[in-house]
């Protein structure tokens, strides 16, 4: 990076996270939701993408546990979550031990502040 300010869809997404909001895109031409932020719909190639706030509910598609020594922060999980809107996100599921996250588990998104910015994590549905 050259130190220039971020621009485009990625910058818009990160700015929303830093304000505590999760946004994804929805194509105004084909109606499909899109994630990761981009300037062209990968489904129909339209440039008409609008920012929308998803419900935030989803299902764990895949998960793994990353093993770390306790003094390095301990174990954590990395999970792929399919949002009900049809997009897949990678993050972690908080609120349960890393090894207890299960494929098919229903989860809800939450934006937290971590490392100086907003971060999407998931929690088991009903655990907020």
MODELLER restraints for C-alpha pairs under 7 A, 6 or more apart:
rsr = mdl.restraints
at = mdl.atoms
rsr.add(forms.Gaussian(group=physical.xy_distance, feature=features.Distance(at['CA:9:A'], at['CA:37:A']), mean=5.30, stdev=0.5))
rsr.add(forms.Gaussian(group=physical.xy_distance, feature=features.Distance(at['CA:9:A'], at['CA:38:A']), mean=5.53, stdev=0.5))
rsr.add(forms.Gaussian(group=physical.xy_distance, feature=features.Distance(at['CA:9:A'], at['CA:39:A']), mean=6.42, stdev=0.5))
rsr.add(forms.Gaussian(group=physical.xy_distance, feature=features.Distance(at['CA:10:A'], at['CA:37:A']), mean=5.52, stdev=0.5))
rsr.add(forms.Gaussian(group=physical.xy_distance, feature=features.Distance(at['CA:13:A'], at['CA:23:A']), mean=6.42, stdev=0.5))
rsr.add(forms.Gaussian(group=physical.xy_distance, feature=features.Distance(at['CA:13:A'], at['CA:37:A']), mean=6.86, stdev=0.5))
rsr.add(forms.Gaussian(group=physical.xy_distance, feature=features.Distance(at['CA:16:A'], at['CA:22:A']), mean=6.48, stdev=0.5))
rsr.add(forms.Gaussian(group=physical.xy_distance, feature=features.Distance(at['CA:16:A'], at['CA:23:A']), mean=6.86, stdev=0.5))
rsr.add(forms.Gaussian(group=physical.xy_distance, feature=features.Distance(at['CA:17:A'], at['CA:111:A']), mean=6.70, stdev=0.5))
rsr.add(forms.Gaussian(group=physical.xy_distance, feature=features.Distance(at['CA:17:A'], at['CA:118:A']), mean=4.57, stdev=0.5))
rsr.add(forms.Gaussian(group=physical.xy_distance, feature=features.Distance(at['CA:17:A'], at['CA:119:A']), mean=6.49, stdev=0.5))
rsr.add(forms.Gaussian(group=physical.xy_distance, feature=features.Distance(at['CA:18:A'], at['CA:117:A']), mean=5.27, stdev=0.5))
rsr.add(forms.Gaussian(group=physical.xy_distance, feature=features.Distance(at['CA:18:A'], at['CA:118:A']), mean=4.35, stdev=0.5))
rsr.add(forms.Gaussian(group=physical.xy_distance, feature=features.Distance(at['CA:20:A'], at['CA:111:A']), mean=5.46, stdev=0.5))
rsr.add(forms.Gaussian(group=physical.xy_distance, feature=features.Distance(at['CA:20:A'], at['CA:112:A']), mean=6.85, stdev=0.5))
rsr.add(forms.Gaussian(group=physical.xy_distance, feature=features.Distance(at['CA:20:A'], at['CA:118:A']), mean=6.27, stdev=0.5))
rsr.add(forms.Gaussian(group=physical.xy_distance, feature=features.Distance(at['CA:21:A'], at['CA:111:A']), mean=6.50, stdev=0.5))
rsr.add(forms.Gaussian(group=physical.xy_distance, feature=features.Distance(at['CA:22:A'], at['CA:53:A']), mean=6.15, stdev=0.5))
rsr.add(forms.Gaussian(group=physical.xy_distance, feature=features.Distance(at['CA:22:A'], at['CA:111:A']), mean=6.69, stdev=0.5))
rsr.add(forms.Gaussian(group=physical.xy_distance, feature=features.Distance(at['CA:23:A'], at['CA:51:A']), mean=6.14, stdev=0.5))
rsr.add(forms.Gaussian(group=physical.xy_distance, feature=features.Distance(at['CA:23:A'], at['CA:52:A']), mean=5.49, stdev=0.5))
rsr.add(forms.Gaussian(group=physical.xy_distance, feature=features.Distance(at['CA:23:A'], at['CA:53:A']), mean=4.70, stdev=0.5))
rsr.add(forms.Gaussian(group=physical.xy_distance, feature=features.Distance(at['CA:23:A'], at['CA:54:A']), mean=6.58, stdev=0.5))
rsr.add(forms.Gaussian(group=physical.xy_distance, feature=features.Distance(at['CA:24:A'], at['CA:34:A']), mean=6.36, stdev=0.5))
rsr.add(forms.Gaussian(group=physical.xy_distance, feature=features.Distance(at['CA:24:A'], at['CA:35:A']), mean=5.90, stdev=0.5))
rsr.add(forms.Gaussian(group=physical.xy_distance, feature=features.Distance(at['CA:24:A'], at['CA:51:A']), mean=5.74, stdev=0.5))
rsr.add(forms.Gaussian(group=physical.xy_distance, feature=features.Distance(at['CA:24:A'], at['CA:52:A']), mean=5.57, stdev=0.5))
rsr.add(forms.Gaussian(group=physical.xy_distance, feature=features.Distance(at['CA:24:A'], at['CA:53:A']), mean=6.32, stdev=0.5))
rsr.add(forms.Gaussian(group=physical.xy_distance, feature=features.Distance(at['CA:24:A'], at['CA:54:A']), mean=6.72, stdev=0.5))
rsr.add(forms.Gaussian(group=physical.xy_distance, feature=features.Distance(at['CA:25:A'], at['CA:33:A']), mean=5.63, stdev=0.5))
rsr.add(forms.Gaussian(group=physical.xy_distance, feature=features.Distance(at['CA:25:A'], at['CA:34:A']), mean=4.99, stdev=0.5))
rsr.add(forms.Gaussian(group=physical.xy_distance, feature=features.Distance(at['CA:25:A'], at['CA:35:A']), mean=6.51, stdev=0.5))
rsr.add(forms.Gaussian(group=physical.xy_distance, feature=features.Distance(at['CA:25:A'], at['CA:37:A']), mean=6.96, stdev=0.5))
rsr.add(forms.Gaussian(group=physical.xy_distance, feature=features.Distance(at['CA:25:A'], at['CA:49:A']), mean=5.90, stdev=0.5))
rsr.add(forms.Gaussian(group=physical.xy_distance, feature=features.Distance(at['CA:25:A'], at['CA:50:A']), mean=5.35, stdev=0.5))
rsr.add(forms.Gaussian(group=physical.xy_distance, feature=features.Distance(at['CA:25:A'], at['CA:51:A']), mean=4.52, stdev=0.5))
rsr.add(forms.Gaussian(group=physical.xy_distance, feature=features.Distance(at['CA:25:A'], at['CA:52:A']), mean=5.76, stdev=0.5))
rsr.add(forms.Gaussian(group=physical.xy_distance, feature=features.Distance(at['CA:26:A'], at['CA:32:A']), mean=5.65, stdev=0.5))
rsr.add(forms.Gaussian(group=physical.xy_distance, feature=features.Distance(at['CA:26:A'], at['CA:33:A']), mean=4.20, stdev=0.5))
rsr.add(forms.Gaussian(group=physical.xy_distance, feature=features.Distance(at['CA:26:A'], at['CA:34:A']), mean=5.80, stdev=0.5))
rsr.add(forms.Gaussian(group=physical.xy_distance, feature=features.Distance(at['CA:26:A'], at['CA:49:A']), mean=5.53, stdev=0.5))
rsr.add(forms.Gaussian(group=physical.xy_distance, feature=features.Distance(at['CA:26:A'], at['CA:50:A']), mean=5.30, stdev=0.5))
rsr.add(forms.Gaussian(group=physical.xy_distance, feature=features.Distance(at['CA:26:A'], at['CA:51:A']), mean=6.35, stdev=0.5))
rsr.add(forms.Gaussian(group=physical.xy_distance, feature=features.Distance(at['CA:26:A'], at['CA:52:A']), mean=6.61, stdev=0.5))
rsr.add(forms.Gaussian(group=physical.xy_distance, feature=features.Distance(at['CA:27:A'], at['CA:33:A']), mean=6.24, stdev=0.5))
rsr.add(forms.Gaussian(group=physical.xy_distance, feature=features.Distance(at['CA:27:A'], at['CA:41:A']), mean=6.34, stdev=0.5))
rsr.add(forms.Gaussian(group=physical.xy_distance, feature=features.Distance(at['CA:27:A'], at['CA:48:A']), mean=5.81, stdev=0.5))
rsr.add(forms.Gaussian(group=physical.xy_distance, feature=features.Distance(at['CA:27:A'], at['CA:49:A']), mean=4.48, stdev=0.5))
rsr.add(forms.Gaussian(group=physical.xy_distance, feature=features.Distance(at['CA:27:A'], at['CA:50:A']), mean=6.30, stdev=0.5))
rsr.add(forms.Gaussian(group=physical.xy_distance, feature=features.Distance(at['CA:28:A'], at['CA:48:A']), mean=5.48, stdev=0.5))
rsr.add(forms.Gaussian(group=physical.xy_distance, feature=features.Distance(at['CA:28:A'], at['CA:49:A']), mean=5.93, stdev=0.5))
rsr.add(forms.Gaussian(group=physical.xy_distance, feature=features.Distance(at['CA:28:A'], at['CA:50:A']), mean=6.75, stdev=0.5))
rsr.add(forms.Gaussian(group=physical.xy_distance, feature=features.Distance(at['CA:29:A'], at['CA:46:A']), mean=6.52, stdev=0.5))
rsr.add(forms.Gaussian(group=physical.xy_distance, feature=features.Distance(at['CA:29:A'], at['CA:48:A']), mean=6.52, stdev=0.5))
rsr.add(forms.Gaussian(group=physical.xy_distance, feature=features.Distance(at['CA:30:A'], at['CA:44:A']), mean=6.66, stdev=0.5))
rsr.add(forms.Gaussian(group=physical.xy_distance, feature=features.Distance(at['CA:33:A'], at['CA:85:A']), mean=6.33, stdev=0.5))
rsr.add(forms.Gaussian(group=physical.xy_distance, feature=features.Distance(at['CA:33:A'], at['CA:86:A']), mean=6.56, stdev=0.5))
rsr.add(forms.Gaussian(group=physical.xy_distance, feature=features.Distance(at['CA:33:A'], at['CA:87:A']), mean=6.55, stdev=0.5))
rsr.add(forms.Gaussian(group=physical.xy_distance, feature=features.Distance(at['CA:34:A'], at['CA:87:A']), mean=6.24, stdev=0.5))
rsr.add(forms.Gaussian(group=physical.xy_distance, feature=features.Distance(at['CA:35:A'], at['CA:87:A']), mean=5.89, stdev=0.5))
rsr.add(forms.Gaussian(group=physical.xy_distance, feature=features.Distance(at['CA:39:A'], at['CA:47:A']), mean=6.13, stdev=0.5))
rsr.add(forms.Gaussian(group=physical.xy_distance, feature=features.Distance(at['CA:40:A'], at['CA:46:A']), mean=5.64, stdev=0.5))
rsr.add(forms.Gaussian(group=physical.xy_distance, feature=features.Distance(at['CA:40:A'], at['CA:47:A']), mean=4.66, stdev=0.5))
rsr.add(forms.Gaussian(group=physical.xy_distance, feature=features.Distance(at['CA:41:A'], at['CA:47:A']), mean=6.31, stdev=0.5))
rsr.add(forms.Gaussian(group=physical.xy_distance, feature=features.Distance(at['CA:41:A'], at['CA:49:A']), mean=6.88, stdev=0.5))
rsr.add(forms.Gaussian(group=physical.xy_distance, feature=features.Distance(at['CA:54:A'], at['CA:85:A']), mean=6.97, stdev=0.5))
rsr.add(forms.Gaussian(group=physical.xy_distance, feature=features.Distance(at['CA:56:A'], at['CA:83:A']), mean=6.53, stdev=0.5))
rsr.add(forms.Gaussian(group=physical.xy_distance, feature=features.Distance(at['CA:56:A'], at['CA:108:A']), mean=5.40, stdev=0.5))
rsr.add(forms.Gaussian(group=physical.xy_distance, feature=features.Distance(at['CA:56:A'], at['CA:109:A']), mean=4.82, stdev=0.5))
rsr.add(forms.Gaussian(group=physical.xy_distance, feature=features.Distance(at['CA:57:A'], at['CA:83:A']), mean=5.77, stdev=0.5))
rsr.add(forms.Gaussian(group=physical.xy_distance, feature=features.Distance(at['CA:57:A'], at['CA:84:A']), mean=5.98, stdev=0.5))
rsr.add(forms.Gaussian(group=physical.xy_distance, feature=features.Distance(at['CA:57:A'], at['CA:107:A']), mean=5.82, stdev=0.5))
rsr.add(forms.Gaussian(group=physical.xy_distance, feature=features.Distance(at['CA:57:A'], at['CA:108:A']), mean=4.42, stdev=0.5))
rsr.add(forms.Gaussian(group=physical.xy_distance, feature=features.Distance(at['CA:57:A'], at['CA:109:A']), mean=6.33, stdev=0.5))
rsr.add(forms.Gaussian(group=physical.xy_distance, feature=features.Distance(at['CA:58:A'], at['CA:81:A']), mean=6.13, stdev=0.5))
rsr.add(forms.Gaussian(group=physical.xy_distance, feature=features.Distance(at['CA:58:A'], at['CA:82:A']), mean=5.29, stdev=0.5))
rsr.add(forms.Gaussian(group=physical.xy_distance, feature=features.Distance(at['CA:58:A'], at['CA:83:A']), mean=4.00, stdev=0.5))
rsr.add(forms.Gaussian(group=physical.xy_distance, feature=features.Distance(at['CA:58:A'], at['CA:84:A']), mean=5.19, stdev=0.5))
rsr.add(forms.Gaussian(group=physical.xy_distance, feature=features.Distance(at['CA:58:A'], at['CA:106:A']), mean=5.78, stdev=0.5))
rsr.add(forms.Gaussian(group=physical.xy_distance, feature=features.Distance(at['CA:58:A'], at['CA:107:A']), mean=5.35, stdev=0.5))
rsr.add(forms.Gaussian(group=physical.xy_distance, feature=features.Distance(at['CA:58:A'], at['CA:108:A']), mean=6.18, stdev=0.5))
rsr.add(forms.Gaussian(group=physical.xy_distance, feature=features.Distance(at['CA:59:A'], at['CA:81:A']), mean=5.46, stdev=0.5))
rsr.add(forms.Gaussian(group=physical.xy_distance, feature=features.Distance(at['CA:59:A'], at['CA:82:A']), mean=5.29, stdev=0.5))
rsr.add(forms.Gaussian(group=physical.xy_distance, feature=features.Distance(at['CA:59:A'], at['CA:83:A']), mean=6.53, stdev=0.5))
rsr.add(forms.Gaussian(group=physical.xy_distance, feature=features.Distance(at['CA:59:A'], at['CA:104:A']), mean=5.50, stdev=0.5))
rsr.add(forms.Gaussian(group=physical.xy_distance, feature=features.Distance(at['CA:59:A'], at['CA:105:A']), mean=5.56, stdev=0.5))
rsr.add(forms.Gaussian(group=physical.xy_distance, feature=features.Distance(at['CA:59:A'], at['CA:106:A']), mean=4.63, stdev=0.5))
rsr.add(forms.Gaussian(group=physical.xy_distance, feature=features.Distance(at['CA:59:A'], at['CA:107:A']), mean=5.92, stdev=0.5))
rsr.add(forms.Gaussian(group=physical.xy_distance, feature=features.Distance(at['CA:60:A'], at['CA:79:A']), mean=6.68, stdev=0.5))
rsr.add(forms.Gaussian(group=physical.xy_distance, feature=features.Distance(at['CA:60:A'], at['CA:80:A']), mean=5.97, stdev=0.5))
rsr.add(forms.Gaussian(group=physical.xy_distance, feature=features.Distance(at['CA:60:A'], at['CA:81:A']), mean=4.43, stdev=0.5))
rsr.add(forms.Gaussian(group=physical.xy_distance, feature=features.Distance(at['CA:60:A'], at['CA:82:A']), mean=6.36, stdev=0.5))
rsr.add(forms.Gaussian(group=physical.xy_distance, feature=features.Distance(at['CA:60:A'], at['CA:102:A']), mean=6.96, stdev=0.5))
rsr.add(forms.Gaussian(group=physical.xy_distance, feature=features.Distance(at['CA:60:A'], at['CA:103:A']), mean=5.08, stdev=0.5))
rsr.add(forms.Gaussian(group=physical.xy_distance, feature=features.Distance(at['CA:60:A'], at['CA:104:A']), mean=5.13, stdev=0.5))
rsr.add(forms.Gaussian(group=physical.xy_distance, feature=features.Distance(at['CA:60:A'], at['CA:105:A']), mean=5.35, stdev=0.5))
rsr.add(forms.Gaussian(group=physical.xy_distance, feature=features.Distance(at['CA:60:A'], at['CA:106:A']), mean=6.56, stdev=0.5))
rsr.add(forms.Gaussian(group=physical.xy_distance, feature=features.Distance(at['CA:61:A'], at['CA:80:A']), mean=5.38, stdev=0.5))
rsr.add(forms.Gaussian(group=physical.xy_distance, feature=features.Distance(at['CA:61:A'], at['CA:81:A']), mean=5.34, stdev=0.5))
rsr.add(forms.Gaussian(group=physical.xy_distance, feature=features.Distance(at['CA:61:A'], at['CA:82:A']), mean=6.20, stdev=0.5))
rsr.add(forms.Gaussian(group=physical.xy_distance, feature=features.Distance(at['CA:61:A'], at['CA:103:A']), mean=5.52, stdev=0.5))
rsr.add(forms.Gaussian(group=physical.xy_distance, feature=features.Distance(at['CA:61:A'], at['CA:104:A']), mean=6.31, stdev=0.5))
rsr.add(forms.Gaussian(group=physical.xy_distance, feature=features.Distance(at['CA:62:A'], at['CA:79:A']), mean=5.60, stdev=0.5))
rsr.add(forms.Gaussian(group=physical.xy_distance, feature=features.Distance(at['CA:62:A'], at['CA:80:A']), mean=5.12, stdev=0.5))
rsr.add(forms.Gaussian(group=physical.xy_distance, feature=features.Distance(at['CA:62:A'], at['CA:103:A']), mean=5.65, stdev=0.5))
rsr.add(forms.Gaussian(group=physical.xy_distance, feature=features.Distance(at['CA:63:A'], at['CA:77:A']), mean=6.73, stdev=0.5))
rsr.add(forms.Gaussian(group=physical.xy_distance, feature=features.Distance(at['CA:63:A'], at['CA:78:A']), mean=5.68, stdev=0.5))
rsr.add(forms.Gaussian(group=physical.xy_distance, feature=features.Distance(at['CA:63:A'], at['CA:79:A']), mean=4.14, stdev=0.5))
rsr.add(forms.Gaussian(group=physical.xy_distance, feature=features.Distance(at['CA:63:A'], at['CA:80:A']), mean=6.27, stdev=0.5))
rsr.add(forms.Gaussian(group=physical.xy_distance, feature=features.Distance(at['CA:63:A'], at['CA:103:A']), mean=6.83, stdev=0.5))
rsr.add(forms.Gaussian(group=physical.xy_distance, feature=features.Distance(at['CA:64:A'], at['CA:77:A']), mean=5.56, stdev=0.5))
rsr.add(forms.Gaussian(group=physical.xy_distance, feature=features.Distance(at['CA:64:A'], at['CA:78:A']), mean=5.51, stdev=0.5))
rsr.add(forms.Gaussian(group=physical.xy_distance, feature=features.Distance(at['CA:64:A'], at['CA:79:A']), mean=6.47, stdev=0.5))
rsr.add(forms.Gaussian(group=physical.xy_distance, feature=features.Distance(at['CA:65:A'], at['CA:75:A']), mean=6.76, stdev=0.5))
rsr.add(forms.Gaussian(group=physical.xy_distance, feature=features.Distance(at['CA:65:A'], at['CA:76:A']), mean=5.73, stdev=0.5))
rsr.add(forms.Gaussian(group=physical.xy_distance, feature=features.Distance(at['CA:65:A'], at['CA:77:A']), mean=4.30, stdev=0.5))
rsr.add(forms.Gaussian(group=physical.xy_distance, feature=features.Distance(at['CA:65:A'], at['CA:78:A']), mean=6.35, stdev=0.5))
rsr.add(forms.Gaussian(group=physical.xy_distance, feature=features.Distance(at['CA:65:A'], at['CA:98:A']), mean=5.85, stdev=0.5))
rsr.add(forms.Gaussian(group=physical.xy_distance, feature=features.Distance(at['CA:65:A'], at['CA:99:A']), mean=6.15, stdev=0.5))
rsr.add(forms.Gaussian(group=physical.xy_distance, feature=features.Distance(at['CA:66:A'], at['CA:75:A']), mean=5.61, stdev=0.5))
rsr.add(forms.Gaussian(group=physical.xy_distance, feature=features.Distance(at['CA:66:A'], at['CA:76:A']), mean=5.39, stdev=0.5))
rsr.add(forms.Gaussian(group=physical.xy_distance, feature=features.Distance(at['CA:66:A'], at['CA:77:A']), mean=5.72, stdev=0.5))
rsr.add(forms.Gaussian(group=physical.xy_distance, feature=features.Distance(at['CA:67:A'], at['CA:74:A']), mean=6.87, stdev=0.5))
rsr.add(forms.Gaussian(group=physical.xy_distance, feature=features.Distance(at['CA:67:A'], at['CA:75:A']), mean=4.63, stdev=0.5))
rsr.add(forms.Gaussian(group=physical.xy_distance, feature=features.Distance(at['CA:67:A'], at['CA:76:A']), mean=6.87, stdev=0.5))
rsr.add(forms.Gaussian(group=physical.xy_distance, feature=features.Distance(at['CA:68:A'], at['CA:74:A']), mean=4.84, stdev=0.5))
rsr.add(forms.Gaussian(group=physical.xy_distance, feature=features.Distance(at['CA:68:A'], at['CA:75:A']), mean=5.06, stdev=0.5))
rsr.add(forms.Gaussian(group=physical.xy_distance, feature=features.Distance(at['CA:75:A'], at['CA:98:A']), mean=6.64, stdev=0.5))
rsr.add(forms.Gaussian(group=physical.xy_distance, feature=features.Distance(at['CA:76:A'], at['CA:98:A']), mean=5.12, stdev=0.5))
rsr.add(forms.Gaussian(group=physical.xy_distance, feature=features.Distance(at['CA:77:A'], at['CA:92:A']), mean=5.46, stdev=0.5))
rsr.add(forms.Gaussian(group=physical.xy_distance, feature=features.Distance(at['CA:77:A'], at['CA:93:A']), mean=6.69, stdev=0.5))
rsr.add(forms.Gaussian(group=physical.xy_distance, feature=features.Distance(at['CA:77:A'], at['CA:98:A']), mean=4.86, stdev=0.5))
rsr.add(forms.Gaussian(group=physical.xy_distance, feature=features.Distance(at['CA:78:A'], at['CA:90:A']), mean=6.99, stdev=0.5))
rsr.add(forms.Gaussian(group=physical.xy_distance, feature=features.Distance(at['CA:78:A'], at['CA:91:A']), mean=5.66, stdev=0.5))
rsr.add(forms.Gaussian(group=physical.xy_distance, feature=features.Distance(at['CA:78:A'], at['CA:92:A']), mean=4.73, stdev=0.5))
rsr.add(forms.Gaussian(group=physical.xy_distance, feature=features.Distance(at['CA:79:A'], at['CA:90:A']), mean=5.64, stdev=0.5))
rsr.add(forms.Gaussian(group=physical.xy_distance, feature=features.Distance(at['CA:79:A'], at['CA:91:A']), mean=5.51, stdev=0.5))
rsr.add(forms.Gaussian(group=physical.xy_distance, feature=features.Distance(at['CA:79:A'], at['CA:92:A']), mean=5.35, stdev=0.5))
rsr.add(forms.Gaussian(group=physical.xy_distance, feature=features.Distance(at['CA:79:A'], at['CA:93:A']), mean=6.82, stdev=0.5))
rsr.add(forms.Gaussian(group=physical.xy_distance, feature=features.Distance(at['CA:80:A'], at['CA:88:A']), mean=6.48, stdev=0.5))
rsr.add(forms.Gaussian(group=physical.xy_distance, feature=features.Distance(at['CA:80:A'], at['CA:89:A']), mean=5.62, stdev=0.5))
rsr.add(forms.Gaussian(group=physical.xy_distance, feature=features.Distance(at['CA:80:A'], at['CA:90:A']), mean=4.53, stdev=0.5))
rsr.add(forms.Gaussian(group=physical.xy_distance, feature=features.Distance(at['CA:80:A'], at['CA:91:A']), mean=6.64, stdev=0.5))
rsr.add(forms.Gaussian(group=physical.xy_distance, feature=features.Distance(at['CA:81:A'], at['CA:88:A']), mean=5.44, stdev=0.5))
rsr.add(forms.Gaussian(group=physical.xy_distance, feature=features.Distance(at['CA:81:A'], at['CA:89:A']), mean=5.26, stdev=0.5))
rsr.add(forms.Gaussian(group=physical.xy_distance, feature=features.Distance(at['CA:81:A'], at['CA:90:A']), mean=6.28, stdev=0.5))
rsr.add(forms.Gaussian(group=physical.xy_distance, feature=features.Distance(at['CA:82:A'], at['CA:88:A']), mean=4.34, stdev=0.5))
rsr.add(forms.Gaussian(group=physical.xy_distance, feature=features.Distance(at['CA:82:A'], at['CA:89:A']), mean=6.49, stdev=0.5))
rsr.add(forms.Gaussian(group=physical.xy_distance, feature=features.Distance(at['CA:91:A'], at['CA:120:A']), mean=6.76, stdev=0.5))
rsr.add(forms.Gaussian(group=physical.xy_distance, feature=features.Distance(at['CA:91:A'], at['CA:121:A']), mean=5.74, stdev=0.5))
rsr.add(forms.Gaussian(group=physical.xy_distance, feature=features.Distance(at['CA:92:A'], at['CA:121:A']), mean=5.49, stdev=0.5))
rsr.add(forms.Gaussian(group=physical.xy_distance, feature=features.Distance(at['CA:92:A'], at['CA:122:A']), mean=6.22, stdev=0.5))
rsr.add(forms.Gaussian(group=physical.xy_distance, feature=features.Distance(at['CA:93:A'], at['CA:121:A']), mean=6.01, stdev=0.5))
rsr.add(forms.Gaussian(group=physical.xy_distance, feature=features.Distance(at['CA:93:A'], at['CA:122:A']), mean=4.55, stdev=0.5))
rsr.add(forms.Gaussian(group=physical.xy_distance, feature=features.Distance(at['CA:93:A'], at['CA:123:A']), mean=5.33, stdev=0.5))
rsr.add(forms.Gaussian(group=physical.xy_distance, feature=features.Distance(at['CA:94:A'], at['CA:121:A']), mean=6.75, stdev=0.5))
rsr.add(forms.Gaussian(group=physical.xy_distance, feature=features.Distance(at['CA:94:A'], at['CA:122:A']), mean=5.99, stdev=0.5))
rsr.add(forms.Gaussian(group=physical.xy_distance, feature=features.Distance(at['CA:94:A'], at['CA:123:A']), mean=5.16, stdev=0.5))
rsr.add(forms.Gaussian(group=physical.xy_distance, feature=features.Distance(at['CA:95:A'], at['CA:123:A']), mean=5.78, stdev=0.5))
rsr.add(forms.Gaussian(group=physical.xy_distance, feature=features.Distance(at['CA:106:A'], at['CA:124:A']), mean=6.05, stdev=0.5))
rsr.add(forms.Gaussian(group=physical.xy_distance, feature=features.Distance(at['CA:106:A'], at['CA:125:A']), mean=5.73, stdev=0.5))
rsr.add(forms.Gaussian(group=physical.xy_distance, feature=features.Distance(at['CA:107:A'], at['CA:122:A']), mean=5.90, stdev=0.5))
rsr.add(forms.Gaussian(group=physical.xy_distance, feature=features.Distance(at['CA:107:A'], at['CA:123:A']), mean=5.32, stdev=0.5))
rsr.add(forms.Gaussian(group=physical.xy_distance, feature=features.Distance(at['CA:107:A'], at['CA:124:A']), mean=4.27, stdev=0.5))
rsr.add(forms.Gaussian(group=physical.xy_distance, feature=features.Distance(at['CA:107:A'], at['CA:125:A']), mean=4.56, stdev=0.5))
rsr.add(forms.Gaussian(group=physical.xy_distance, feature=features.Distance(at['CA:108:A'], at['CA:122:A']), mean=5.29, stdev=0.5))
rsr.add(forms.Gaussian(group=physical.xy_distance, feature=features.Distance(at['CA:108:A'], at['CA:123:A']), mean=5.44, stdev=0.5))
rsr.add(forms.Gaussian(group=physical.xy_distance, feature=features.Distance(at['CA:108:A'], at['CA:124:A']), mean=6.22, stdev=0.5))
rsr.add(forms.Gaussian(group=physical.xy_distance, feature=features.Distance(at['CA:108:A'], at['CA:125:A']), mean=5.29, stdev=0.5))
rsr.add(forms.Gaussian(group=physical.xy_distance, feature=features.Distance(at['CA:109:A'], at['CA:120:A']), mean=6.47, stdev=0.5))
rsr.add(forms.Gaussian(group=physical.xy_distance, feature=features.Distance(at['CA:109:A'], at['CA:121:A']), mean=5.78, stdev=0.5))
rsr.add(forms.Gaussian(group=physical.xy_distance, feature=features.Distance(at['CA:109:A'], at['CA:122:A']), mean=4.43, stdev=0.5))
rsr.add(forms.Gaussian(group=physical.xy_distance, feature=features.Distance(at['CA:109:A'], at['CA:123:A']), mean=6.59, stdev=0.5))
rsr.add(forms.Gaussian(group=physical.xy_distance, feature=features.Distance(at['CA:110:A'], at['CA:120:A']), mean=5.69, stdev=0.5))
rsr.add(forms.Gaussian(group=physical.xy_distance, feature=features.Distance(at['CA:110:A'], at['CA:121:A']), mean=5.47, stdev=0.5))
rsr.add(forms.Gaussian(group=physical.xy_distance, feature=features.Distance(at['CA:110:A'], at['CA:122:A']), mean=5.86, stdev=0.5))
rsr.add(forms.Gaussian(group=physical.xy_distance, feature=features.Distance(at['CA:111:A'], at['CA:118:A']), mean=6.12, stdev=0.5))
rsr.add(forms.Gaussian(group=physical.xy_distance, feature=features.Distance(at['CA:111:A'], at['CA:119:A']), mean=5.38, stdev=0.5))
rsr.add(forms.Gaussian(group=physical.xy_distance, feature=features.Distance(at['CA:111:A'], at['CA:120:A']), mean=4.55, stdev=0.5))
rsr.add(forms.Gaussian(group=physical.xy_distance, feature=features.Distance(at['CA:111:A'], at['CA:121:A']), mean=6.29, stdev=0.5))
rsr.add(forms.Gaussian(group=physical.xy_distance, feature=features.Distance(at['CA:112:A'], at['CA:118:A']), mean=5.55, stdev=0.5))
rsr.add(forms.Gaussian(group=physical.xy_distance, feature=features.Distance(at['CA:112:A'], at['CA:119:A']), mean=5.31, stdev=0.5))
rsr.add(forms.Gaussian(group=physical.xy_distance, feature=features.Distance(at['CA:112:A'], at['CA:120:A']), mean=6.43, stdev=0.5))
rsr.add(forms.Gaussian(group=physical.xy_distance, feature=features.Distance(at['CA:113:A'], at['CA:119:A']), mean=6.04, stdev=0.5))
